[in-house]
């Protein structure tokens, strides 16, 4: 009888399935610009000259820090923040640099 478990196509299919299962959670966990802007939205008033950062602003920063676990996630978040900053007039970049996290 043929030994299916030792056939090369079967081994390749198993390897591909394993790769898909391992990679799937990482793909879902990737940070998007929508996530970054929603988490940082509470910081805009502070960054435009308002009083200290609000509790929701700090919570958003902490959440982003927890989500950005890989270098790729951090690069994506940074790119999103740069794009968002260009679209908002009157930001105080010194205040942005002083945000916790």
N, C-alpha and C positions, 0 to 999 in steps of 0.2 A: 504494500500500500504506500502511496506517496506521503512523504512527511511534510505537511504544510508548514509546520512551525519552523523548519529549517530552510525553507525556500527564501531566496534573496528578495523577491518582491514582497513577501510577507514581512520580512525584517525591515525593509524600507518603509512599508506602510506603518508599521509599529513606531518606527523612529519619527516619522512625520506626525503621527498622532500625538506622540509624547511632546514634540516641539510645540504643537498647537496648544496643548493643554497647559504647558508651562508658560508660554508667551501670552496667552489670553488675559490673565489677570493684570499683567503689566500694561497691555494695550488699553484696558479699561481704566487704569489708574492714572494715565497720562494727563497732565495738566493742560487745560485749554485756556485761551484768552478770555472766554466768557467766565470761567471760574475765577481767574485772576482779577478781572475787573469787578466782579460781584463781591469778592472778598475785600478789595481795596476801596470800594466806593465810599465807605464810611469815613475814609481818611481825607477825602478831597477838601472838606471845609477847613480842616487843620492845615493842610498843605497850601491853602490859598490865604493863610494869614490868621486863621481862627485860633482859639485857645488850644491848650494841650489836646493830644489825640484822645478821642472818645473810647470808651470801653469796647464798643463794636469794632472800631478801627483796630485796636490792639488784638481783639479776638480773631479778626480776619487775617492779620499778619501771622499770628500763631498757627492758624489753620493752614495757611499757605506754606509756612515753614515745615509743617508736618507732612504735607502732601508732596512737597518738592524733595523727594528722597534721592533722585538720581541726577547726575550732571545734566542730562538731557532735559529733565523737568525744570531744573533751575535755569537753564538757558532759555527755555520756552517762556517761563515766568518773567525773566528779565526782558526778553524781547517784547512781551505783551505790555509790561510796565512802561517801557520806552515809547511804544506806540501810543499808549493811552496818555502819557505825559505830553506828547506833542499836540494832542487834540484838546488839552485843557489849558486855557490861558491863565497866567498869573500864579503859577505854582512856585513855591519857595523851595528850591532844591536843597537848601541847607536844612530845612525842616524834614524833607524827605530822607536825607542822609542820617538824621537824628532819630528816625523811627526805630522802635525796638525790634530786635530780631535779627 
